[in-house]
Amino acid sequence: MRRGLSHRGWLQAGCLLTVVLLASCSQSAKQAPQAVPSQAPQALASPSSSPPEQDQITDERTVLAAQHALAQLGYPVGVADGVAGPATRRAILAFQKDRGLAEDGRLTPALVKLLVGLAAQLPKVNMTAVTAGDVLLFADGSKEIVKADRIVTWELEAKGGLVAIRPSTAGWPPAARAGLDWATSHALDIAGGPPVVWSSTGVEQHFEIHATAVLPPREAALAGNAAQSCRHFELWAPERHYPGIACRDPQGEWFFLHSRIRLAHPARKLGPAVETGANPRAR
């Protein structure tokens, strides 16, 4: 009896051990949670370099137009020379700041269009700032040498009306004086064409000379029967301009309306002095 019970006990113990082993195996068989492979941190994309500023204006005539517009709008650019230098950049930045635009100082086609458009909307008041030494020519044949800086109205009716305002040439070399006349004559010859730019060795001033083929009504009235042979012209300098009326005689020479003052002719009057003393060129 005892032997039989002992045998059953061993069987029960074996079964219990088997159950324990199976339970242990089932626990170990459970898959451990797979570790999520850590993703390598993505490198921060460095800001791409700015693309080339291909819309930056460099054309000399366009830059010059923008410089004139900036000056008219009250943003001085120093010397208007057709080069967008530091002074022009400062003027652009000031304009952009006042208008609430992005302040990058760049002269783009859109900015040029805006500047020129705003300048065109300015009131057309023909006022000229003259300085000591400038010369006023009147329709009655008289002239006045300006004694002190002041503002002159081009439509001035005194002494029959103004026919020209000439810049002071005191201290200029003779070749430079003749050279300015030459450049003005050339601009009158091609009235309505591109402006003529003049500069001369030894002279700080330089001018862009514009001429129109048809006189406005007031000037045509001053010219009378000679109006068909006359032209309006202006010498543009930084922050000032010098208007005038010139007429052509039968020999093709230009002279100031109602005046005996004639403009030097490049072919017949200047000779080699033009090459050494002045540098007019059409844009």
SULGI-V287245 format. One record per residue. N is the residue number from 1. PSI is psi as a letter, one per 40 degrees, with the letter a starting at -180 (999 if undefined). BURIAL is # if it has 16 or more other C-alpha atoms within 10 Angstrom, else .. D_FIRST is the distance of its C-alpha to the first C-alpha in whole Angstrom. Layout:
<<N/PSI/BURIAL/D_FIRST> <N/PSI/BURIAL/D_FIRST>>
This chain:
<<1/d/./0> <2/d/./4> <3/d/./5> <4/d/./5> <5/d/./6> <6/d/./9> <7/d/./10> <8/d/./11> <9/d/./12> <10/d/./14> <11/d/./16> <12/d/./17> <13/d/./18> <14/d/./20> <15/d/./21> <16/d/./23> <17/d/./24> <18/d/./26> <19/d/./27> <20/d/./29> <21/d/./30> <22/d/./32> <23/d/./33> <24/d/./35> <25/d/./36> <26/d/./38> <27/d/./39> <28/d/./41> <29/e/./42> <30/h/./44> <31/h/./48> <32/i/./49> <33/h/./53> <34/h/./55> <35/h/./58> <36/h/./61> <37/h/./64> <38/h/./67> <39/h/./70> <40/h/./73> <41/h/./75> <42/h/./78> <43/h/./81> <44/h/./84> <45/h/./87> <46/i/./90> <47/h/./93> <48/i/./95> <49/i/./98> <50/h/./101> <51/i/./102> <52/i/./106> <53/g/./108> <54/e/./110> <55/e/./112> <56/h/./114> <57/h/#/117> <58/e/./119> <59/h/./122> <60/d/./125> <61/d/#/127> <62/d/#/124> <63/d/#/123> <64/d/#/127> <65/d/#/127> <66/d/#/124> <67/d/#/125> <68/d/#/129> <69/d/#/126> <70/d/#/124> <71/d/#/128> <72/d/#/129> <73/e/#/126> <74/f/./126> <75/g/#/124> <76/h/#/126> <77/e/#/125> <78/b/./128> <79/h/#/130> <80/g/#/129> <81/e/#/129> <82/e/#/126> <83/h/#/124> <84/g/#/121> <85/a/./121> <86/d/./119> <87/d/#/122> <88/d/#/121> <89/d/#/117> <90/d/#/118> <91/d/#/120> <92/d/#/117> <93/d/#/115> <94/d/#/117> <95/d/#/118> <96/d/#/114> <97/d/./113> <98/d/./116> <99/e/./115> <100/f/./111> <101/i/./110> <102/h/./108> <103/g/./109> <104/e/./109> <105/e/#/113> <106/i/#/113> <107/g/#/116> <108/i/#/114> <109/d/./116> <110/d/./115> <111/d/./116> <112/d/#/120> <113/d/./120> <114/d/./119> <115/d/#/122> <116/d/#/124> <117/d/./124> <118/d/./124> <119/d/#/127> <120/d/./129> <121/e/./128> <122/i/./130> <123/h/./133> <124/g/./136> <125/h/./138> <126/g/./141> <127/i/./141> <128/h/#/142> <129/h/./141> <130/i/#/144> <131/i/#/145> <132/h/./148> <133/d/#/150> <134/i/#/149> <135/h/#/151> <136/h/#/152> <137/h/#/154> <138/i/#/156> <139/e/#/158> <140/e/./161> <141/e/#/161> <142/i/./160> <143/i/#/157> <144/h/./156> <145/h/./154> <146/h/#/151> <147/d/./151> <148/i/./148> <149/h/./145> <150/i/./145> <151/h/./143> <152/h/./146> <153/h/./145> <154/d/#/146> <155/e/./148> <156/h/./150> <157/e/./154> <158/i/./156> <159/f/./159> <160/e/./158> <161/i/#/154> <162/i/#/152> <163/e/#/152> <164/i/#/150> <165/h/#/148> <166/h/#/148> <167/i/#/146> <168/h/#/148> <169/e/#/148> <170/h/./150> <171/e/./149> <172/i/./148> <173/i/#/149> <174/d/./152> <175/d/#/150> <176/d/#/147> <177/d/#/149> <178/d/#/151> <179/d/#/147> <180/d/#/146> <181/d/#/149> <182/d/#/148> <183/d/#/145> <184/d/#/146> <185/d/#/148> <186/d/#/146> <187/d/#/143> <188/d/#/146> <189/d/#/147> <190/f/#/143> <191/h/#/143> <192/e/./140> <193/a/./138> <194/i/#/136> <195/i/#/137> <196/h/#/138> <197/h/#/137> <198/h/#/139> <199/i/#/139> <200/i/#/141> <201/h/./141> <202/e/./142> <203/h/./142> <204/d/./139> <205/i/./139> <206/i/#/138> <207/i/#/138> <208/h/#/137> <209/h/#/140> <210/i/#/139> <211/i/#/142> <212/i/#/143> <213/e/#/145> <214/h/#/146> <215/i/#/147> <216/i/./146> <217/d/./149> <218/d/./150> <219/d/#/150> <220/d/#/152> <221/d/./154> <222/d/#/155> <223/d/#/156> <224/b/./158> <225/e/./159> <226/e/./158> <227/d/#/154> <228/d/./154> <229/e/#/154> <230/i/#/152> <231/i/#/148> <232/h/#/146> <233/i/#/144> <234/h/#/142> <235/h/#/141> <236/h/#/137> <237/i/#/136> <238/h/#/133> <239/e/#/134> <240/i/./137> <241/i/#/140> <242/h/#/143> <243/i/#/145> <244/i/#/148> <245/h/#/150> <246/i/#/152> <247/i/#/154> <248/h/#/155> <249/i/./159> <250/d/./161> <251/e/./160> <252/e/./156> <253/i/#/156> <254/h/#/154> <255/i/#/156> <256/h/#/155> <257/h/#/156> <258/f/#/159> <259/i/#/159> <260/e/./161> <261/h/./158> <262/i/#/157> <263/h/#/153> <264/h/#/154> <265/h/#/153> <266/d/#/151> <267/d/./153> <268/e/./156> <269/d/./156> <270/d/#/153> <271/a/./153> <272/e/./151> <273/d/./150> <274/d/#/147> <275/d/./145> <276/d/./146> <277/e/#/146> <278/i/#/144> <279/g/#/141> <280/i/#/141> <281/i/#/138> <282/i/./137> <283/999/./133>>
